Amino acid sequence: IEYAASTISGDKDVFFQYGLEGYDNDWSAPTQLRKIRYINLKPGKYNFKLRVYGNYNAFVNKETSLQVVIPYPFWKTPAFYILASIVLVLLSLLGMYYRVRYIRKQASVRNELEKKYANLELKALQAQMNPHFIFNCLNSIKYFISTKDHHSASKCLNAFSLLMRKFLEHT
């Protein structure tokens, strides 16, 4: 803090005393220095008081004060804490969103693979059952023919041929 006082007789007859309320316990010794430096002041409001002694024709023991405010660093303000909290919450939500999205995508891929696997199993089972089914039908028709039940043999043969036709059209 720099300060000065106007005098008629000159600077050599002017003395200053200062004090910072909330930091200094008492007034400083009278000095002719016009500059004071405070280092490592904590954030807050201070009242800087200055007494001027000097040319008694101009003034006698004049005192003045100045309000000094040392602001908090931005990272120690409530607004910063609120903003940082909001950013952390948003980042957490964003992380959860992408995690859920990833899990759902993995589940979708797994479901597709399970469907393909089930479809392949069904085709393999059909491939095994088709020859077995055909032989059973043919044996049934052979039985009707050997027992001379021509009506049942004809009916079974027509149904079997219709089924084979539909199966071939489907595949």
C-alpha positions in Angstrom: 0.0 0.0 0.0 1.4 3.4 -1.0 0.3 6.6 0.7 1.3 10.3 0.8 0.4 13.6 2.5 0.6 17.1 1.2 2.5 19.5 3.4 3.7 23.1 3.1 7.1 22.6 4.6 8.1 19.5 2.7 8.4 15.7 3.2 11.0 15.8 5.9 8.5 17.1 8.5 5.9 14.3 7.8 5.7 11.1 9.8 3.3 8.2 9.3 1.9 5.6 11.7 -0.1 2.7 10.3 -2.0 -0.4 11.4 -4.1 -3.1 9.8 -7.0 -4.1 11.9 -7.3 -7.9 12.1 -3.5 -8.3 11.4 -1.5 -5.8 13.4 -2.0 -5.7 17.2 -0.9 -2.1 17.6 0.1 1.0 15.6 3.5 0.9 13.9 6.4 3.2 15.1 6.4 6.6 13.3 8.3 6.5 10.1 8.8 8.6 7.0 8.4 5.6 4.6 5.4 6.0 2.2 5.0 2.4 1.3 4.0 -0.7 3.3 3.8 -4.3 2.2 1.9 -7.1 3.8 2.8 -10.6 2.8 0.6 -13.7 3.2 -2.6 -12.0 4.2 -5.5 -14.4 4.6 -8.6 -13.7 2.5 -11.0 -11.4 4.2 -11.8 -7.8 4.9 -9.3 -5.5 6.6 -9.3 -1.9 7.7 -6.0 -0.1 7.0 -5.6 2.9 9.3 -3.0 5.7 8.7 -2.0 8.5 11.1 -0.1 11.5 9.7 2.0 13.7 11.9 3.8 16.7 10.5 3.6 20.4 9.7 1.5 21.8 12.5 0.4 24.8 10.4 -1.4 22.5 7.9 -2.7 19.7 10.1 -2.4 18.1 13.4 -2.5 14.3 13.9 -4.8 13.5 11.1 -6.1 9.9 10.8 -7.7 8.2 7.9 -8.7 4.6 7.1 -9.2 2.4 4.0 -11.2 -0.8 3.6 -9.0 -3.5 2.0 -10.6 -6.7 0.7 -8.4 -9.8 0.0 -10.6 -12.1 -2.1 -10.5 -15.9 -1.8 -8.9 -17.8 -4.6 -11.5 -19.0 -7.1 -11.0 -22.6 -6.1 -11.9 -21.8 -2.5 -15.2 -20.1 -3.2 -18.6 -21.7 -2.7 -19.4 -21.2 -6.4 -16.4 -23.3 -7.4 -17.4 -26.1 -5.0 -21.0 -26.1 -6.4 -19.7 -26.1 -10.0 -17.1 -28.8 -9.2 -19.9 -30.9 -7.6 -22.2 -30.4 -10.6 -19.3 -31.4 -13.0 -18.6 -34.5 -10.9 -22.2 -35.5 -10.9 -22.5 -35.0 -14.6 -19.3 -37.0 -15.3 -20.6 -39.8 -13.0 -23.9 -39.8 -14.9 -22.2 -39.8 -18.2 -20.0 -42.7 -17.1 -23.0 -44.6 -15.9 -24.8 -43.9 -19.2 -21.9 -45.2 -21.3 -21.5 -48.2 -19.0 -25.2 -49.1 -19.3 -25.0 -48.6 -23.0 -22.0 -50.9 -23.3 -23.7 -53.6 -21.1 -26.8 -53.4 -23.3 -24.8 -53.7 -26.4 -22.9 -56.7 -25.0 -26.3 -58.3 -24.0 -27.6 -57.6 -27.5 -24.6 -59.3 -29.1 -24.9 -62.2 -26.7 -28.6 -62.6 -27.5 -27.9 -62.6 -31.3 -25.2 -65.2 -30.8 -27.6 -67.3 -28.6 -30.3 -67.0 -31.3 -27.9 -68.1 -34.0 -26.7 -71.0 -31.8 -30.3 -72.1 -31.1 -31.1 -71.9 -34.8 -28.0 -74.0 -35.7 -29.0 -76.5 -33.0 -32.5 -76.7 -34.5 -31.2 -77.2 -38.0 -28.8 -79.9 -36.7 -31.7 -81.6 -34.9 -33.9 -81.3 -38.0 -31.1 -82.8 -40.1 -31.0 -85.8 -37.8 -34.7 -86.2 -37.5 -35.6 -85.9 -41.2 -34.0 -89.2 -42.2 -35.5 -90.9 -39.1 -38.9 -89.5 -39.9 -38.8 -90.5 -43.5 -37.8 -94.1 -42.6 -40.6 -94.3 -40.1 -43.2 -93.0 -42.6 -42.0 -95.4 -45.2 -42.1 -98.3 -42.7 -45.7 -97.4 -41.9 -46.7 -97.3 -45.5 -44.9 -100.7 -46.0 -46.9 -102.1 -43.1 -50.2 -101.0 -44.6 -49.3 -102.5 -48.0 -48.2 -105.8 -46.4 -51.4 -106.0 -44.4 -53.3 -105.3 -47.7 -54.9 -102.1 -46.2 -54.6 -100.2 -49.5 -56.9 -97.4 -48.4 -54.8 -96.5 -45.3 -51.6 -97.0 -47.4 -52.8 -94.6 -50.1 -54.0 -92.0 -47.5 -50.7 -92.2 -45.6 -48.7 -92.0 -48.9 -50.7 -88.9 -50.0 -50.1 -87.2 -46.7 -46.4 -88.0 -46.8 -45.9 -86.8 -50.3 -47.7 -83.5 -49.4 -45.5 -83.1 -46.4 -42.4 -83.7 -48.4 -43.5 -81.2 -51.1 -44.1 -78.5 -48.4 -40.8 -79.3 -46.7 -38.9 -79.0 -50.0 -40.7 -75.7 -50.8 -39.8 -74.3 -47.4 -36.1 -75.2 -47.6 
